Amino acid sequence: MKIEKITGLVAAPFAPMRDNGDLNPGIIPKYYEMLSSNGISGAFINGSTGEGPSLTFSEKKLVTDAWVKANEESGAIKIINLVGGTSLAECRELALYSSQKGVYAISVIPPYYFKLATITDLVDFVGEIADVVPGLPVYYYHIPALTGVNFPMLDLIREIGENIPNFAGIKYTYFDLMDYFSCLKYDHYRYDMLWGIDEALLSALVLGCTGTVGSTYNYLAPLYLSLIEQFKSGDLSEARKLQGEANEVIYLLFKYGGIRTGKAFMRYIGLDCGKFRSPLNKFEDDKFRSLSEDIKALGVDKVMSVCSQKSTV
């Protein structure tokens, strides 16, 4: 399969929830329009940011349906569906469903309960999922902080070789820049290496990254697009400044409790996606007031994604 590499920003959308914790796919058309109008080129659905591990199998299908339907008219966004998990049978079923619905690609994480012992076992696992969708690009999702699986990715692509014809590349969410670069330039830059750490995007651009997946691209797309343009134009000083501004926002995620804070950012720009499901703690209104004040103090409103009137408590 000829690989068409993804360029630009791929947002990892949040799973929209109602107040009672039920999935709310009705918001997704508005969500899609917000991403596309802010220059986002792809959506990585049902992943970590999208609470994939906390969704039922039926809910993952509903999320898939809603994003594909929203993309039908313009086709402006490449939809990548995360189908990997602990059950190989479910992974294969969701991969086939994704293909039938018309997603652009699928992504696979390794089993994170019964873990694979060797890199060969991992290649076999990915291959068994890829086999059911031979016409669809397949990306491996490398995120050892959450899966606990941390083989060198260079070993993975070497082992894959020609064994998985529709293997497209890796969503690389780890700080090993040496391994990332080795994968990037492997076999004359054969594979699509999507960078997955927002706070180190500039470092990846220096190495040759052209496509990147992240959660903060949902609400900071203009900033990152400007960062990429400044890098391309050779203005490294301005690119570093913009990376620093992005990181100041990311520090707020750490301050207010990590990934759950992302939905509060979405509420701030005007798209209320509800709150995260258990086991992640809820983000309460008093913290939203404090977060809003911190965002305004950073002065980043002008480089945040545009949706509608900002939310208030």
Summary of the structure (lengths in Angstrom):
residues: 313
radius of gyration: 18.6
end to end distance: 50.5
largest distance: 54.8
contacts: 1039
relative contact order: 0.13
helix: 50%
strand: 12%
